[in-house]
Amino acid sequence: HRGRGLMTTDVTAATFVKHSSGVMTFKVAVSSATLNGRTVSAVSAATVSGITISDVGANLAYTDPETCATVAANTGFTMTASGGTAGSDYSIPVTVTLSDGNAPVWVVVIQVRDS
């Protein structure tokens, strides 16, 4: 199972839900207020036991499926999650380096639910 999650956030936290057997790509769009003219230049995620995180990076341009608006490249980040144990929550620290060198840490919580 492949899926997508999408969230725009002014804070440095995001929560997504996935199935234990699914592979899901999450997109987190950082608000223009948070970016304040900056862009995302690099992204890294910590390794967390029990779940596999891959393909972490600044976002490419895409169309938001809810608003049909175009989201510019380098204004958020993406990551793919696979595995995990049903009923578990995983907190993934994600360091987002901005074009001015600031590097806030987002916490992406992935809840694994099979029902």
C-alpha positions as CSV (number, residue, x, y, z in Angstrom):
1,H,0.0,0.0,0.0
2,R,1.3,3.4,-0.9
3,G,-0.3,6.5,0.3
4,R,0.3,10.2,0.8
5,G,0.0,12.6,3.7
6,L,0.0,16.4,3.5
7,M,0.2,19.0,6.2
8,T,1.0,22.7,6.3
9,T,2.3,23.9,9.6
10,D,3.3,27.0,11.4
11,V,4.7,25.0,14.2
12,T,7.5,22.5,14.2
13,A,5.3,19.4,14.6
14,A,3.2,17.2,12.3
15,T,1.3,14.0,12.9
16,F,0.4,11.3,10.3
17,V,-1.2,7.9,10.4
18,K,-0.2,4.9,8.3
19,H,-0.9,1.1,8.2
20,S,1.8,-1.2,9.4
21,S,2.2,-2.9,6.0
22,G,1.9,0.4,4.0
23,V,4.6,2.6,2.6
24,M,3.6,6.2,2.8
25,T,5.2,9.4,1.6
26,F,4.5,12.5,3.8
27,K,4.7,16.1,2.6
28,V,5.0,18.9,5.2
29,A,4.7,22.4,3.7
30,V,6.2,25.0,5.9
31,S,4.0,28.2,6.1
32,S,5.2,31.4,4.4
33,A,5.1,33.1,7.8
34,T,7.7,30.5,9.1
35,L,9.8,30.7,6.0
36,N,9.7,34.6,6.0
37,G,11.4,34.8,2.6
38,R,13.7,31.8,3.2
39,T,13.7,28.4,1.5
40,V,14.4,24.9,2.7
41,S,18.0,24.0,1.7
42,A,18.5,20.7,3.4
43,V,16.6,18.1,5.5
44,S,17.7,15.2,7.6
45,A,15.7,12.8,9.8
46,A,17.0,10.9,12.8
47,T,16.9,7.1,12.8
48,V,14.2,5.7,15.1
49,S,14.0,2.1,16.0
50,G,11.0,0.2,14.7
51,I,10.1,2.2,11.6
52,T,12.0,2.9,8.4
53,I,12.3,6.5,7.2
54,S,13.7,7.1,3.7
55,D,13.7,9.6,0.8
56,V,14.0,12.6,3.2
57,G,14.5,16.0,1.5
58,A,13.3,19.4,0.5
59,N,10.1,19.2,-1.5
60,L,9.7,19.5,-5.3
61,A,7.0,21.7,-6.6
62,Y,3.6,19.9,-6.5
63,T,-0.2,20.6,-6.6
64,D,-1.9,20.4,-3.2
65,P,-4.7,17.9,-3.7
66,E,-7.0,19.7,-1.2
67,T,-6.7,23.2,-2.5
68,C,-5.4,22.6,-6.0
69,A,-2.8,25.3,-5.3
70,T,0.8,24.9,-6.6
71,V,3.2,24.5,-3.8
72,A,6.7,25.9,-4.7
73,A,9.8,23.8,-4.5
74,N,12.0,24.1,-1.4
75,T,9.1,25.3,0.8
76,G,8.7,22.2,2.8
77,F,10.0,18.6,3.1
78,T,9.0,15.1,2.2
79,M,9.8,11.7,3.8
80,T,8.7,8.1,3.2
81,A,7.9,5.8,6.1
82,S,7.5,2.0,6.0
83,G,7.0,-0.7,8.6
84,G,6.2,0.0,12.2
85,T,4.2,-1.9,14.7
86,A,0.4,-1.5,14.8
87,G,-0.6,0.6,17.9
88,S,2.7,2.3,18.1
89,D,3.6,6.0,17.7
90,Y,7.0,7.0,16.4
91,S,8.4,10.5,17.0
92,I,10.9,11.3,14.2
93,P,13.1,14.4,14.7
94,V,13.6,16.1,11.4
95,T,16.2,18.9,11.0
96,V,15.1,21.5,8.4
97,T,18.0,23.7,7.4
98,L,16.8,27.0,5.9
99,S,18.6,29.2,3.4
100,D,19.8,31.6,6.1
101,G,21.4,28.7,8.0
102,N,18.8,28.4,10.7
103,A,17.9,24.8,11.4
104,P,14.7,24.2,13.3
105,V,13.9,20.7,14.3
106,W,10.4,19.4,13.4
107,V,9.0,16.4,15.2
108,V,7.0,14.2,12.8
109,V,4.8,11.7,14.7
110,I,3.8,8.7,12.7
111,Q,1.0,6.7,14.3
112,V,0.8,3.1,13.0
113,R,-2.8,1.9,13.0
114,D,-4.2,-1.2,11.3
115,S,-7.9,-0.6,12.1
